[in-house]
Amino acid sequence: MATGRSDYPNQINNVLGFPFIFRGALDVRATKITEGMKMAAAKSLAALARESVPDVVKRAYDGKDFSFGRII
């Protein structure tokens, strides 16, 4: 979920979600941000979170393996 806070596991800050909405709006020359655009961005970010973490990212974090789900 994207909120203005980051105190729960798998929660992201708005700063990660909004650039994608704005980039998409610019790409299609939209004149406003619609609820559908917000939902599409949220669903795309949710799908991205479930993808495997690339090796280059793991190396940047000293080999740590990240995965989607609860942090226990």
MODARA-V466095 format. One line per field, one symbol per residue. phi: phi as a letter, one per 40 degrees, with the letter a starting at -180 (. if undefined). psi: psi as a letter, one per 40 degrees, with the letter a starting at -180 (. if undefined). burial: b if it has 24 or more other ideal C-beta (glycine too) atoms within 12 Angstrom, else e. A space follows every 50 residues. Layout:
phi = ???
psi = ???
burial = ???
//
This chain:
phi = .bbcbabbdgcbcdccccdcccccccccfccacbcccccccccccccccc ccccdccdccbfgcccachccb
psi = ihaeifeiiehiiddddddddddddddefieihiddddddddddddddde iihiddddddffehhiihaih.
burial = ebeeeeeeeeebeeeebeebbeebeeeeeeeeeeeebeeebbeebeeeee eeeeeeeeeeeeeeeeeeeeee
//
